[in-house]
């Protein structure tokens, strides 16, 4: 069902279960996936630098395969995004595919280490819509990408997200979140820092998930 356009002030957080998106995303696979998962879309003609504004006080910038291959223009947009959305939790979703894989490590370093933003690799808009839907529809939960104290009880949603990393089951996910207090810290961890918690093999798999291109992409 086609969503209805609605005015949405970007100074206000969207209602629960809603996402604010720019008109350019109207017929995208990303929004079709979100609607299929039960997320309601509010369209805004001038949404600002961020591509999406979520009801859990997060915003998302989506860096596509084409953006990466086209050159360094996406870096200027990332800097504007970091500066413009400081009152919200800023997430960057980056397409890591067989075409963009050779550039991915450089993108990851720029986003995480130079700008201090949280980067999540996705294979495409379908996977991105699944991740965003989990965030938007998890009512009453803390944003899993915010820095958090390790003394707090582990959020089941956060554990589930970490389990998406190859080689990481529930036990290892819980151990990692007790050691690293946020997804951001986990993303920045070196294999040597990960190894005492999960062992050498899993440590390399986790590090590769965030830092290295996959062997194949879709």
N, C-alpha and C positions, 0 to 999 in steps of 0.2 A: 504494500500500500504506500502510495506516494505521500511523503510528509507534507504538512502544511507549513508555509513560510510564516514566521512569527517574529515580531520585533523582540530583540533580546538585548538589554543593556549590559555591556560587558563589565561594568563596574559592580554588577551584582552577580552572585553565584547562581547558576542555573538550578532549577528545582531538582529534587532527587529523581534519578532515572532519565535525565535530560542531558543533551550535549548541544552546545552552540557551535555552529559551523558556518563557514563562508559559503556563498552561493556557488563558488567554483567546485565545491565538493558534492553538489546536489545529486548528480547521477553516478557517483563513484561507487566502486566495489566496496570501499571502506564503509560508506554510509549504508549501503544495502545490507552489509553484514551486521552493522549495529542495529538497524531496524529489525532484522530477522531475529536478533537476540532480545528484542523487546525494549531497546533504547529509543526514546523519543528525540527527534531532531528539531532544534530551533535554528532557523536560518537568519544570518545577519549579513547585510550587504557590505559592511566594513568591519570585519572582526578583529582588525589589528594584525600584529605580526604573527601571533599564534594561529595555528590552523584550527584547533579545537579547544573549547573551554568546557571542562567537566564539572559535574555537580559536587565532586569531592574536593573542590578548591585546587584543582590541577589544571594546567594547560599543556597542550602538546604541539610541538612542531614536528612535522613529518618530512623527513629528508628521503626523497625517492632515489631510485637507481639513476634516473635521468638527471636529477640535480647533481649527483656526485660525478657522473661522467662528464657533464657539461663544463666543469671547471670549479673555480674557487668562489663563485658568486654565493653559494650556499653559506660560506663562512661569514660573510657580511650579514646575512639574514640571521644566522645563529647569534651573532654579537648583539644585534638589535633585539632579538628575542630575549636574551639573557637580561638586557637592560630594561626591557619594557614590562616584563612579567614578574618582577621581583617580589610582589606581594602574594604570588601563587607558587605552588610547587611546579617547577618546570621540568617536563619530561621531553626527551628527544627520541623519536622512533626513527631508526635508520634502516633502509632496505639493504640487506646483505645478500647479494645474489651472485650468480656466476659471472655476471657482467661487471658488477661493482666491487667484487672481492679484492681486487688488487689495490683498491683505494681505501678499503675499510679500516685498516690499522691507523692510517693517517687521520681519518675522520674521527675514529674513537679517541685518539690522543688529543685532538683539538677540542672535542666536546667535553671529555671528562677531565683531562688534566689542565688544559688552558682555560676553559670556561667554568669548570666545576659543576657541570650539569649532569643529570642522570641519563645515560644512553641505554636503550634497549634495542638490540638487533631483531629485525623481523624479516621474514622471507618475502612478504608482500602485504597488500592491503587486507587480505582475508585473515591472516594471522594477527595483524594489527587490530582489526575489528574485534576479534575474540578477546584480546588482552584488554582493550579499552572497555568492552562490555563488562568484564569482570570488575574493573575498577568502579564503573558507574553504578552497577547494580548491587554492589556490596554495601547495603545500607547500614549505617551505624558503625562501620569499621573505620579505623584510622587509615589514612593514605599509606599504603605499604612502602612508598618510596621516600617518605619523610624520614629524617634521622630520628632514631629512637633509642631509648635506654635499654641496655641488654637485660636489665632487671625486670622489665615488663614481660607479661605473659606473651608468648608467641601467637601472633594472629594466624589463624588457619589459612587465610587467603595468602599471606606472605609465604607461608610454608609451601602452599600449592604452587606459587609462582616459581620459587626456587627449585622445586621438583621438576620443572620443565627443562632444567639444565641436564644434558645427557650424563648418565652415570650417577645422578643424585636422587636417592630415594628419600622417604620421609625422615628416617633417622639422621641421615647426613644433612638434610635440609635444616632440621632442628638444631643440630650441632653447629652448623655454619651461622645460623642466626643468633645463637648464643655467643659466638665468638665475634661476629661482625654485626654491628648494631643497625645497619641499614643496607639496602640494596646498593646504594652508592659506594659504601665501603667495600662490599663484596666485589663489586665491579673493579675496583682499584687494586685489590689484593694480588700479590705476586704468588707464583706457585710455592715458593718457600714459606710464605705466610699461611697458605692454605693447607700445606702438607700435614702439619701436626694435628689438624682437625679431621681430615678426611683421607689421608694417605697420599702417596705420590701420584698414583695413576689418576685418581679422581681430581686431585689438585690441578693436574695438567689439563684435564677435560674442562674444568670450570674456567680456568684462565683462557683456554682457547675459545670457549663460548663467547666471552666478552671481548677478546682482543684479536682473535685471528679469524680470517675468512673461512667459510665452510668449504668442503671439498666439492660441493655441488649446490646449486640453488635453483629455485623455481620462480 
